[in-house]
Amino acid sequence: MITLNQKQEIILNFYREGKSQRAIAKETGVDRKTVSKYINAYQQARQKLIQSEDTTRIDQIDLITDLVEPPKYQVANREKRKLTEDMIDKIKYYLDENEVKKRNGQSKQQKKIIDIHQALLDEGFQISYPTVRNTVDALRKSGKEAFIRIDYAPGDVCEFDWGEVNIYIDGTLKTFQMAAFTSAYGNYRYAHLFPKQKTECFVESHVLFFEHIGGVYRTVVYDNMKVAIKKFVGLTEKEPTDALVKLSMYYGFSFRFCNIRSGNEKGHVEKSVEYIRRKAFCHVYHFDSLDAANEHLLSVCINLNQRPQIMANHMTALEQIAAEREFLLPAMPKYESARIETSRVDKYSTISIDTCHYSVPEFYVDKIVFTKVYSTHIRCFSEGEMIAEHKRCYGNQQWSIDIGHYCQIFKRKPGALAHSVALKQADIKWQRIYTKYYIKKEKSFIDLLIFHQECPLETIEKAILTLEKLTPTDITTEKIKVICQRSEPCQEVVQTVSSAIVEKSKEHLESYGALLPCSTEKFSTEEVIA
């Protein structure tokens, strides 16, 4: 079985570089039949996906998964050689570590050359002390690092980075992560705010960016972030996360990582993060919601991209991206950015995602459900059907409960309703209805909740307002149902209910009249009511 990176290399060489299968097999050392197998499977899945219209359906999600799945990355054993680049990088690392200690007042705890040599031996490197000493002497004599100016080709390189943003949402100060993209050729900037630096946020940021520009850059540059790098294999070799490899295979872009502590290797986006954050949020930092903050951020990016750039002969980034589009890789159908989880429903009829609990309908207790975890919400599925949707929680041990998921339980245990988390988290309109009309009438309130499954809350509220004008002290679920289910205009409903009230009043008067002493005069209920 080939590794996931080999599969990526095979597909990109064939799809982007136009190399023959024989040439790819020769270069990668993979059998030509295996090369042909993965290329044919990829082309078939890609063609089906491009022809499809809705990538949110379960079968289309499975098709996307098949396009980028698996195999797992495996690190091959490597023979050790004398004074390799890995050894030099490791020695540089220890020298940099000494500089940090010196600045922190730990100069007496620096590693001497003999300590560096021993550390290398402990890590399995085969190197002599004189070689280490000569290498350290050469590195210490070297001058400052020289930087090379690079002339980027259109549509070739784009850089990605995260930046922290602190803004007020609905009066509360919150911290968000800003995903920022900057093109190396035209300095085009794009940014979007997310609650956390999670894998699903990382993937969604790329989906939004590629959709925004209408194409895909051939290479994306990252620093050593956790959502992009699974682990380090030595000092310089890094194993990418499965999410990044799948994104690369799906959209057809390649990627590379900066060296450790070398932010200058992606200087465009390093400066862009600070620049966009300052321009967007130094004056305006109060918003009603995260969506409003993202709308503001997008408008700021658009304004920045419309400014003339001195280094580009006063052309704007917007003009530059327009010229780049013909060099970009073609756009693909929207990639499913959700993280997939499978969970067993617990006794509270909830599933646990990242320590937070989300409710599902009560009859799924002890069953396995399929969950798509997005950056701002989650969706739960069973047998291909969505059974629940919740706003994403990012705290610790938080509960998101939908009162509609527990109607049958409350019907058996109505006394549990008043102090339940489900009622406390219910829509404020439901809480008002319960408090005003249904205290100590929990069974009737539960019947109204069940009726809500086939009737909108707005219609129920209108029915309650109608009843308040007629019988403000006797509002019941049955009367609400009658009004909601009537097809006649509201005035006819009012007249019908008014007639019912008159008839009921007559019955009461006649019963009272029967209790009075006998009289020779005839008692008329019509006269009394009139």
C-alpha positions as CSV (number, residue, x, y, z in Angstrom):
1,M,0.0,0.0,0.0
2,I,1.3,3.5,-0.9
3,T,1.3,6.3,1.6
4,L,-1.1,9.3,1.4
5,N,1.6,11.6,0.4
6,Q,2.6,9.3,-2.5
7,K,-0.9,9.2,-3.7
8,Q,-1.0,13.0,-3.6
9,E,2.2,13.2,-5.6
10,I,1.0,10.8,-8.2
11,I,-2.3,12.6,-8.7
12,L,-0.7,16.1,-8.8
13,N,2.1,15.0,-11.2
14,F,-0.5,13.6,-13.6
15,Y,-3.2,16.2,-13.1
16,R,-1.1,19.4,-12.9
17,E,2.3,18.5,-14.5
18,G,0.8,16.4,-17.3
19,K,3.4,13.6,-16.8
20,S,2.7,10.1,-18.2
21,Q,1.9,7.2,-15.9
22,R,5.2,5.5,-16.9
23,A,7.2,8.6,-16.0
24,I,5.4,9.0,-12.6
25,A,6.1,5.3,-11.8
26,K,9.7,5.8,-12.6
27,E,10.1,8.9,-10.5
28,T,8.1,7.7,-7.5
29,G,9.2,4.1,-7.5
30,V,5.6,2.9,-7.4
31,D,4.4,0.1,-9.6
32,R,2.8,1.4,-12.8
33,K,-0.3,-0.6,-12.2
34,T,-0.7,1.0,-8.9
35,V,-0.2,4.5,-10.4
36,S,-2.8,3.7,-13.1
37,K,-5.2,2.5,-10.4
38,Y,-5.2,5.6,-8.3
39,I,-5.2,8.0,-11.3
40,N,-8.3,6.2,-12.9
41,A,-10.1,6.2,-9.6
42,Y,-9.4,9.9,-9.0
43,Q,-10.5,10.9,-12.5
44,Q,-13.8,8.9,-12.2
45,A,-14.6,10.4,-8.8
46,R,-13.7,13.9,-9.8
47,Q,-15.8,13.7,-13.0
48,K,-18.8,12.5,-11.0
49,L,-18.4,15.2,-8.5
50,I,-18.1,18.0,-11.1
51,Q,-21.3,16.8,-12.8
52,S,-23.2,16.7,-9.5
53,E,-25.1,19.8,-8.4
54,D,-25.6,19.3,-4.6
55,T,-22.5,18.5,-2.6
56,T,-24.4,18.6,0.7
57,R,-26.2,15.3,0.1
58,I,-24.9,12.3,2.0
59,D,-24.0,10.4,-1.2
60,Q,-22.1,13.4,-2.5
61,I,-20.3,13.7,0.8
62,D,-19.3,10.0,0.5
63,L,-18.0,10.8,-3.0
64,I,-15.8,13.6,-1.7
65,T,-14.5,11.3,1.0
66,D,-13.6,8.6,-1.5
67,L,-11.8,11.2,-3.6
68,V,-9.3,12.0,-0.8
69,E,-9.3,8.8,1.3
70,P,-7.0,7.2,2.6
71,P,-4.1,5.7,3.1
72,K,-2.3,6.7,6.2
73,Y,1.0,8.4,6.2
74,Q,4.0,6.2,7.0
75,V,7.5,7.4,7.8
76,A,10.1,5.4,5.9
77,N,13.3,4.4,7.6
78,R,16.3,6.4,6.6
79,E,20.0,5.6,6.7
80,K,22.0,8.0,8.8
81,R,24.9,9.9,7.1
82,K,27.7,12.1,8.4
83,L,26.9,15.8,8.8
84,T,23.6,15.8,7.1
85,E,21.3,18.9,6.7
86,D,19.3,17.5,9.6
87,M,22.4,17.6,11.8
88,I,23.2,21.1,10.8
89,D,19.6,22.3,11.5
90,K,19.7,20.6,14.9
91,I,23.0,22.3,15.8
92,K,21.4,25.6,14.8
93,Y,18.5,24.8,16.9
94,Y,20.7,24.3,20.0
95,L,22.6,27.6,19.3
96,D,19.3,29.5,19.0
97,E,18.2,27.9,22.2
98,N,21.4,29.2,23.9
99,E,20.5,32.7,22.6
100,V,17.1,32.5,24.1
101,K,18.5,31.4,27.5
102,K,21.0,34.3,27.4
103,R,18.2,36.8,26.9
104,N,16.2,35.2,29.7
105,G,19.0,35.4,32.2
106,Q,19.9,31.7,31.9
107,S,23.4,32.1,30.4
108,K,24.9,29.7,32.9
109,Q,22.5,27.0,31.6
110,Q,23.6,27.2,28.0
111,K,24.8,24.0,26.2
112,K,28.5,23.8,25.5
113,I,29.8,22.2,22.4
114,I,30.3,18.9,24.2
115,D,26.7,19.1,25.4
116,I,25.4,19.6,21.9
117,H,27.5,16.6,20.7
118,Q,26.0,14.5,23.5
119,A,22.5,15.6,22.6
120,L,23.0,14.7,19.0
121,L,24.2,11.2,20.0
122,D,21.2,10.8,22.3
123,E,18.9,11.5,19.4
124,G,20.6,8.8,17.3
125,F,22.9,10.9,15.1
126,Q,26.3,9.4,14.2
127,I,28.7,12.3,14.4
128,S,32.1,13.0,16.0
129,Y,32.9,15.7,18.5
130,P,35.4,17.5,16.2
131,T,32.8,17.6,13.4
132,V,30.3,19.3,15.8
133,R,33.0,21.7,17.1
134,N,34.0,22.7,13.5
135,T,30.4,23.2,12.5
136,V,29.6,25.4,15.5
137,D,32.7,27.5,14.8
138,A,31.6,27.9,11.2
139,L,28.1,28.9,12.2
140,R,29.2,31.4,14.8
141,K,31.5,33.1,12.2
142,S,28.8,33.4,9.7
143,G,27.2,36.9,9.2
144,K,23.6,37.9,9.3
145,E,21.2,36.1,7.1
146,A,20.7,37.5,3.6
147,F,17.2,37.6,2.1
148,I,16.4,36.8,-1.5
149,R,13.8,38.8,-3.3
150,I,11.5,36.5,-5.4
151,D,9.5,37.3,-8.5
152,Y,6.3,35.3,-8.2
153,A,4.3,34.1,-11.2
154,P,0.6,34.8,-11.4
155,G,-1.6,32.3,-9.8
156,D,1.4,30.4,-8.3
157,V,1.7,31.1,-4.5
158,C,-0.7,32.1,-1.8
159,E,0.2,32.3,2.0
160,F,-2.0,31.5,5.0
161,D,-1.8,32.4,8.6
162,W,-3.9,32.8,11.8
163,G,-4.2,36.0,13.9
164,E,-5.9,36.6,17.2
165,V,-8.7,39.3,17.3
166,N,-10.5,40.6,20.5
167,I,-13.8,42.2,19.8
168,Y,-17.1,42.8,21.6
169,I,-20.1,40.6,20.5
170,D,-23.4,41.7,22.0
171,G,-21.6,43.6,24.7
172,T,-19.2,40.8,25.7
173,L,-15.5,40.8,25.0
174,K,-14.5,37.6,23.1
175,T,-11.4,36.3,21.4
176,F,-11.6,35.0,17.8
177,Q,-9.1,33.6,15.3
178,M,-8.7,35.4,12.0
179,A,-7.8,33.2,9.1
180,A,-5.9,35.4,6.6
181,F,-4.9,34.6,3.0
182,T,-2.5,36.8,0.9
183,S,-1.5,36.2,-2.7
184,A,2.3,36.5,-3.3
185,Y,1.9,38.0,-6.8
186,G,-0.7,40.7,-6.3
187,N,-0.9,41.0,-2.5
188,Y,-4.6,40.3,-2.6
189,R,-6.0,39.9,0.9
190,Y,-8.9,37.9,2.3
191,A,-9.8,37.2,6.0
192,H,-12.5,35.5,8.0
193,L,-13.2,35.2,11.7
194,F,-13.6,31.8,13.4
195,P,-14.3,30.9,17.1
196,K,-11.2,28.6,17.3
197,Q,-8.2,27.3,15.4
198,K,-10.0,24.0,14.9
199,T,-9.6,21.6,11.9
200,E,-13.1,22.4,10.7
201,C,-12.4,26.1,10.8
202,F,-9.1,25.6,8.9
203,V,-10.8,23.7,6.2
204,E,-13.8,26.1,6.0
205,S,-11.4,29.1,5.6
206,H,-9.9,27.5,2.5
207,V,-13.4,26.6,1.1
208,L,-14.5,30.2,1.6
209,F,-11.3,31.7,0.1
210,F,-11.3,29.6,-3.1
211,E,-15.0,30.2,-3.5
212,H,-14.4,34.0,-3.0
213,I,-11.7,34.3,-5.7
214,G,-13.3,31.8,-8.1
215,G,-10.2,29.6,-8.4
216,V,-7.3,27.8,-6.6
217,Y,-3.6,28.8,-6.2
218,R,-1.1,26.2,-7.2
219,T,0.9,26.4,-4.0
220,V,-0.2,27.4,-0.5
221,V,2.4,28.3,2.2
222,Y,2.0,27.6,5.9
223,D,4.0,28.0,9.1
224,N,4.3,25.3,11.7
225,M,0.7,25.4,12.9
226,K,-1.0,22.4,14.5
227,V,-4.0,22.3,12.1
228,A,-1.5,21.8,9.2
229,I,1.3,19.7,10.7
230,K,0.5,16.4,12.4
231,K,4.0,15.9,13.7
232,F,7.7,16.6,13.0
233,V,9.8,13.9,11.5
234,G,13.3,15.2,12.4
235,L,14.0,18.9,12.4
236,T,13.0,19.8,8.9
237,E,10.6,17.1,7.6
238,K,7.0,17.6,8.7
239,E,4.0,15.2,8.3
240,P,0.9,17.1,7.2
241,T,-2.5,16.5,8.8
242,D,-5.0,14.4,6.9
243,A,-7.3,17.4,6.6
244,L,-4.6,19.4,4.7
245,V,-3.7,16.4,2.4
246,K,-7.3,15.9,1.6
247,L,-7.8,19.5,0.8
248,S,-4.7,19.4,-1.5
249,M,-5.9,16.4,-3.4
250,Y,-9.4,17.7,-3.8
251,Y,-8.5,21.2,-5.1
252,G,-5.3,20.2,-6.7
253,F,-2.9,22.6,-5.0
254,S,0.5,21.7,-3.5
255,F,1.8,23.0,-0.1
256,R,5.0,23.8,1.7
257,F,5.9,24.8,5.2
258,C,8.2,27.5,6.5
259,N,11.3,26.6,8.5
260,I,11.1,26.9,12.3
261,R,11.1,30.5,13.5
262,S,11.2,31.8,9.9
263,G,8.1,33.9,9.5
264,N,9.9,35.9,6.8
265,E,9.4,33.0,4.5
266,K,5.8,34.0,4.3
267,G,6.3,37.7,4.8
268,H,3.2,38.7,2.8
269,V,0.7,37.2,5.1
270,E,2.7,37.9,8.3
271,K,2.3,41.6,7.6
272,S,-1.3,41.2,6.3
273,V,-2.5,39.7,9.5
274,E,-1.4,42.8,11.5
275,Y,-2.5,45.2,8.8
276,I,-6.0,43.7,8.3
277,R,-6.6,43.4,12.0
278,R,-5.6,47.0,12.6
279,K,-7.6,48.5,9.7
280,A,-10.7,46.4,10.5
281,F,-10.9,46.6,14.3
282,C,-8.9,49.6,15.6
283,H,-11.9,51.9,15.2
284,V,-14.9,49.5,15.1
285,Y,-14.9,46.6,17.6
286,H,-18.5,46.3,18.8
287,F,-20.8,44.0,16.9
288,D,-24.2,42.3,17.4
289,S,-23.0,38.9,16.2
290,L,-20.0,37.1,14.6
291,D,-21.8,37.2,11.3
292,A,-21.9,41.0,11.5
293,A,-18.2,41.2,12.4
294,N,-17.4,39.0,9.4
295,E,-19.4,41.2,7.1
296,H,-17.5,44.2,8.3
297,L,-14.2,42.4,7.9
298,L,-15.0,41.4,4.3
299,S,-15.9,45.0,3.4
300,V,-12.6,46.2,4.9
301,C,-10.6,43.6,2.9
302,I,-12.4,44.8,-0.3
303,N,-11.5,48.4,0.4
304,L,-7.9,47.5,1.1
305,N,-7.7,45.5,-2.2
306,Q,-8.9,48.6,-4.1
307,R,-6.0,50.7,-3.0
308,P,-3.2,51.4,-5.5
309,Q,0.1,49.6,-4.7
310,I,3.5,51.4,-5.3
311,M,5.3,48.1,-5.8
312,A,2.9,47.1,-8.5
313,N,3.0,50.2,-10.6
314,H,0.0,51.6,-8.8
315,M,-2.2,48.7,-9.8
316,T,-4.7,47.6,-7.2
317,A,-4.8,44.1,-5.7
318,L,-8.3,43.8,-7.2
319,E,-6.9,44.4,-10.7
320,Q,-4.0,42.0,-10.0
321,I,-6.3,39.2,-9.0
322,A,-8.4,39.7,-12.1
323,A,-5.3,39.2,-14.2
324,E,-4.3,36.2,-12.2
325,R,-7.6,34.3,-12.6
326,E,-6.7,32.8,-15.9
327,F,-3.6,31.2,-14.3
328,L,-5.4,29.8,-11.3
329,L,-6.5,26.1,-11.1
330,P,-10.2,25.7,-12.0
331,A,-12.7,26.0,-9.2
332,M,-14.3,22.8,-7.8
333,P,-17.7,22.2,-6.3
334,K,-17.8,23.3,-2.7
335,Y,-15.8,21.0,-0.5
336,E,-17.6,19.6,2.6
337,S,-15.8,21.4,5.4
338,A,-17.3,19.6,8.3
339,R,-15.4,17.3,10.6
340,I,-17.2,14.0,10.8
341,E,-17.9,12.3,14.1
342,T,-19.9,9.2,15.1
343,S,-21.4,9.2,18.7
344,R,-23.6,7.1,20.8
345,V,-26.6,8.9,22.3
346,D,-26.4,8.8,26.1
347,K,-29.2,8.4,28.7
348,Y,-30.0,12.2,28.6
349,S,-30.6,11.8,24.8
350,T,-27.5,13.9,24.0
351,I,-24.3,13.3,22.1
352,S,-20.9,14.7,23.3
353,I,-18.7,16.7,20.9
354,D,-15.5,18.2,22.3
355,T,-16.8,17.9,25.9
356,C,-20.1,19.7,25.0
357,H,-23.5,18.0,24.9
358,Y,-26.1,18.4,22.2
359,S,-29.7,16.9,22.3
360,V,-31.3,14.6,19.8
361,P,-34.9,13.2,19.7
362,E,-35.5,11.0,22.7
363,F,-36.1,7.8,20.8
364,Y,-32.4,7.7,19.6
365,V,-31.1,6.9,23.1
366,D,-28.3,4.3,23.0
367,K,-28.1,4.5,19.2
368,I,-25.2,5.6,17.0
369,V,-25.7,8.9,15.1
370,F,-23.5,10.5,12.4
371,T,-22.5,14.1,13.2
372,K,-21.1,16.8,10.9
373,V,-19.2,19.4,13.0
374,Y,-18.9,22.8,11.4
375,S,-17.2,25.9,12.8
376,T,-20.5,27.5,14.0
377,H,-23.0,24.7,14.2
378,I,-23.4,20.9,14.2
379,R,-25.9,18.6,12.3
380,C,-26.8,15.1,13.4
381,F,-27.9,12.4,11.0
382,S,-29.4,9.0,11.3
383,E,-29.9,6.7,8.2
384,G,-29.2,9.7,5.9
385,E,-31.8,12.0,7.5
386,M,-31.0,15.1,9.6
387,I,-32.5,14.6,13.1
388,A,-31.1,17.6,14.9
389,E,-29.2,20.9,14.4
390,H,-27.5,23.0,17.1
391,K,-25.4,26.1,17.3
392,R,-21.8,25.1,18.1
393,C,-20.7,25.4,21.8
394,Y,-17.0,26.2,22.5
395,G,-16.9,26.2,26.3
396,N,-16.3,23.2,28.6
397,Q,-19.1,20.9,29.5
398,Q,-21.8,23.1,28.0
399,W,-25.3,21.7,27.1
400,S,-27.4,22.7,24.1
401,I,-30.9,21.3,24.6
402,D,-33.9,21.5,22.3
403,I,-37.1,21.2,24.3
404,G,-38.9,19.7,21.3
405,H,-36.7,16.6,21.6
406,Y,-38.2,15.7,25.0
407,C,-42.0,16.0,24.5
408,Q,-42.8,12.3,25.1
409,I,-40.7,12.2,28.2
410,F,-42.4,15.3,29.6
411,K,-45.7,13.8,28.8
412,R,-44.9,10.9,31.1
413,K,-43.2,13.1,33.7
414,P,-44.8,16.6,33.5
415,G,-43.5,17.6,36.9
416,A,-40.0,17.7,35.6
417,L,-40.8,20.5,33.1
418,A,-40.8,23.5,35.3
419,H,-37.1,23.2,36.5
420,S,-35.7,21.4,33.4
421,V,-32.7,22.7,31.4
422,A,-34.8,22.2,28.3
423,L,-37.3,24.9,29.4
424,K,-34.5,27.3,30.5
425,Q,-32.9,27.0,27.1
426,A,-36.1,27.1,25.1
427,D,-37.0,30.1,22.9
428,I,-37.9,33.1,25.1
429,K,-41.3,33.1,23.5
430,W,-42.1,29.6,24.8
431,Q,-40.9,30.6,28.2
432,R,-43.3,33.6,28.2
433,I,-46.2,31.4,27.1
434,Y,-45.5,28.9,29.8
435,T,-45.1,31.5,32.6
436,K,-48.2,33.5,31.6
437,Y,-50.7,30.8,30.7
438,Y,-49.5,27.3,31.7
439,I,-48.2,27.4,35.3
440,K,-49.4,24.1,36.9
441,K,-50.8,23.1,33.5
442,E,-47.7,21.3,32.3
443,K,-49.6,18.6,30.4
444,S,-51.5,21.1,28.3
445,F,-48.2,23.0,27.6
446,I,-46.6,19.7,26.4
447,D,-49.6,19.1,24.1
448,L,-49.0,22.6,22.7
449,L,-45.3,21.7,22.1
450,I,-46.3,18.6,20.3
451,F,-48.8,20.6,18.2
452,H,-45.9,23.0,17.4
453,Q,-44.3,20.2,15.3
454,E,-47.0,20.8,12.7
455,C,-47.8,24.5,13.3
456,P,-45.4,27.4,13.3
457,L,-44.8,29.3,16.6
458,E,-45.9,32.6,14.9
459,T,-49.3,31.1,14.1
460,I,-49.7,29.9,17.7
461,E,-48.8,33.4,19.0
462,K,-51.5,35.0,16.8
463,A,-54.0,32.5,18.1
464,I,-53.2,33.4,21.7
465,L,-53.6,37.1,20.9
466,T,-57.0,36.4,19.5
467,L,-58.0,34.4,22.6
468,E,-56.7,37.2,24.9
469,K,-59.4,39.5,23.4
470,L,-62.1,37.0,24.0
471,T,-61.3,34.9,27.1
472,P,-58.2,36.3,28.7
473,T,-58.6,34.1,31.8
474,D,-59.3,30.9,30.0
475,I,-56.7,30.2,27.3
476,T,-56.3,26.5,26.6
477,T,-54.4,24.3,24.1
478,E,-57.6,23.1,22.6
479,K,-58.8,26.6,21.8
480,I,-55.4,27.5,20.3
481,K,-55.6,24.4,18.1
482,V,-59.1,25.3,16.9
483,I,-58.1,28.8,15.9
484,C,-54.8,27.6,14.2
485,Q,-56.6,24.9,12.3
486,R,-59.5,27.1,11.1
487,S,-59.2,28.2,7.5
488,E,-61.7,31.1,7.9
489,P,-60.6,34.7,8.3
490,C,-59.8,35.9,11.8
491,Q,-63.1,37.8,12.1
492,E,-65.2,34.7,11.4
493,V,-63.1,32.8,14.0
494,V,-63.8,35.6,16.6
495,Q,-67.5,35.5,15.8
496,T,-67.5,31.7,16.2
497,V,-65.8,31.9,19.5
498,S,-68.1,34.8,20.6
499,S,-71.1,32.6,19.8
500,A,-69.7,29.8,21.8
501,I,-69.2,32.2,24.8
502,V,-72.8,33.4,24.5
503,E,-74.2,29.8,24.5
504,K,-72.1,29.0,27.5
505,S,-73.3,32.1,29.3
506,K,-76.9,31.0,28.6
507,E,-76.3,27.6,30.2
508,H,-74.9,29.2,33.3
509,L,-77.8,31.7,33.7
510,E,-80.4,28.9,33.3
511,S,-78.7,26.8,35.9
512,Y,-78.6,29.9,38.3
513,G,-82.3,30.5,37.5
514,A,-83.2,27.0,38.5
515,L,-81.9,27.8,42.0
516,L,-84.2,30.8,42.5
517,P,-87.7,30.6,44.2
518,C,-90.5,29.7,41.9
519,S,-92.1,32.7,40.2
520,T,-95.2,33.2,38.1
521,E,-93.2,35.3,35.7
522,K,-91.3,33.6,32.9
523,F,-87.5,34.0,33.2
524,S,-85.8,35.0,29.9
525,T,-82.1,34.4,29.5
526,E,-82.1,36.4,26.2
527,E,-83.2,39.5,28.0
528,V,-80.5,39.1,30.7
529,I,-77.8,38.6,28.2
530,A,-79.0,41.5,26.1
